């Protein structure tokens, strides 16, 4: 069943003063990658039968270094999107001034594609092109397909880093506290983290929470299993 609450929230943002910005993608991206890569380190070390302290050394190094790297990459990518939008806005703004006929024709094409025709199409184009800002905004959003919500590169990066560290810490906790059956506990905690991320993600999608949770857990544990097998094979070759 479609998540109506999520749809109603979007409805508020559509008719409000400004579209609502979501950083869920950044959090999910960072959380899954943090749990996968950190548990992969744990699984690889255990598969190679190395000392438990190696788990903490490599795991913590991965947690901070890889988490920062992911956050920096996300910052750069989001910043690039922001710069691209500014560039397109400047280009289209200049075109509206230098060649208003062609720019008006693009608005006409956009709204004709939406089903407007005749007097309705002429009226829609007239309303849009009566205001320079609205004119440029329409071409940028409708013509180039850019999203209406502007995401902050810094917030996106922080969301990714926070999720990476929080979720990526789960596989290390049993070794940090010297828990008996540390690897088995790490497997359990990591599986719970994967399932939780998938379940939370389903709040914004029509997929059932348990199905989304199981799907995310399956992908994460499959990646960790590969790391364990590789570690075991490398141990056999040594």
N, C-alpha and C positions, 0 to 999 in steps of 0.2 A: 504494500500500500504506500502511496506517495506520502512523504512527510509534509503534512499540511502546515505544521508550525514553521518549518523552514521556509515554505513558500510564502506564508504570511509575513515573515520578517523581510523577505525580499520585496514584498509588496509595499511595505512601509518605506523602504529605501528608494523604490522606484518613484513614489509620489512625494517623497520628502524633499528637503532642500538640497541634499546631495546623496549620491549613491553610497551605500554602506560598504566599507572595505573589509575584506576577510583575509586573515593570515592563516587559515586552517591548512591550506596547501603547504605552507612553509613549515608549520608545526608537524604535520604528518610526514612530510619528506624528511625532516631532520630526525624525528623520532624513530622511524623505520630504519633509516640508514645508521643511526647511532646504535640501535639494538643489534642490527645485522653485523656491522663491522666489528663491534666490540665482542660480541659472542663468537664471531668468526675467529678472532684472536684467541679467545679462551679455548674454543674447540680445536684449533690448530695446535696450540701448545699441549693440550691434554692428549690429542691424538699422537703427537710426537713424544709423549711421556717425558716432558721436561718438568723441572722443578716448579711447584706451585707459585713461588715468588716471581717466576718469569711471567706468570699470568698477570700479576698486578703491575709489574714494570711495563710490559708491552700494552696491557689494557689501558692503564692510565695515560700512557704516552699517546695511544690512539685516540682516547677520549678527548683529550685537549687539543692535540695537533689536528686531527682529522675534523673535529668539531669546528675549530676555528677556520680551517680550510673551506669547509662546506658553507659556513656563514659568510666568509669573504666572497666565495663564488656566487652565492645567492645575492649578496649585496651588489656585486658587479653586474649580474644579469638583470636585476630589477632596476638598477640605475640606468642600464642601457635602454630598457624599455621606456623609462622616463625621458631620456634624452631623445629617443626616436620620436616619441610623441611631440616633444617640443619642436623638433626639426620639421615634422610634418605640419604642425600648426603654423610655423613660420612660413613654410612654402605655400600652403594653401591660403594663408592670409595675404601673401604678396600676390598670388594669382587672382584672388577676388578683386584686388585693386587694379592689376594690370590687364586682366582679361575677364571682366565680369560676365560677358556673354557665355564663354565656355564654362565658367564656374556655375552659372545659373543653369546651364544645360545639364551639368552633372547632378545638380539637385533634382532637376526634372526627371532624369533617368532613374535616380534612386527611388523617387516616390511613384513613378510609373511602375517600377518593379514591385512596389507594395500594393498595387491594385488601383491607384488613383488614375483618373482619366477625365478628360474634358475640363469643365469649369472647376471641378474639385481639385484637379491636378494644378491648374493655374493658380487657384487660391492658395493651395498649400505652398507652392513655390514662392508666391508673392509674400506670404507671411514669413517664411524662412529667410528669404533674401532681403527682407526689410531691415534686418538687424545684422550688422557685420559679425558680431561674436557668435550669434546663433547660426549664421551661414557657415562660418568656418568650422564650428563645432559639428554641424551636420555632416559636412564632407569628411572630417577626420573620423567621426564615429561610424557613420554609415558607409562612406566610400572606402575607407581603409580598414574598417572592421576592428578598430581599437576599442578596448573596454572603457566604460565610463568611469570606473573607480580608479583613482590614482593611489597606488600602493607606495608606502614609504620604504625605501631601500634599507634604512637602518632598522626599522621595526621588523621587516622581513628577515633580515640577517639575525637579529636577536632572537626571534621566534625559532629559527632553525637551530641556532646554537644551544638555546635553552632546552629544546626538545631532544637534541642529540645527547647532551650531557645527562639529562634526567633519565631518559630511556636507556641510554648506553651504559648507565651505572648499574643497572639490574644484574647483568651477568657477573659483575665484579664483586658484588656485595658478599656472597658466600666466602670468597677468598679473603676479602678484607676483614671479615669477622671470624675467620677460621672455622666455618661451619662444617660439621661432619657431612660426608657425601657432597662435597662442594660442587662438583661438576653436575651431579644430578639436580641439585638445588638451582644451579645456574640455568639449566635447561628449563626447569619448571618456571622460574621467574621470567626468563626471556619469552617463553611461550605465552605467559600471562600478559606481558607487555604488548606483544604482537596482537593478541586477541583484543586487548583494551583499545589499542589504536584503531584497529579495524572497526570495533563496535562504535567508538566515538565518531569515526568518519561516516558511518551509516546515518547519523543524525541529519546530515546534509544531502542524503541520497535516498532513492526509493528502495535500495537493497535492505533486506532484513538485517538487524544488528548482529545476529548470531552468524549469518552467512558471510557478512563482511568481515567479522572477527575471525572466523575460520579461514577465510581466503587469505587474509593478511598473515595469519599465523603460519599457514602452509608455505607461503612464499618465503617468509623469514627463516623458518626452520629448515627449508630446503637449502637455502644459501649457507646456513650454519653447518649442515651435514656435509656439504661439499668441502668446507674448510677442514672439518674433522677428518675426512677421508684423505685429503691432501696431506695433512699433518702426519697421519698414520703411514702413508706411502713414503714420505720423506724420511720418517724414522726407520722404516724398513731398509731404505737405501743407504743409510749412514753406517 
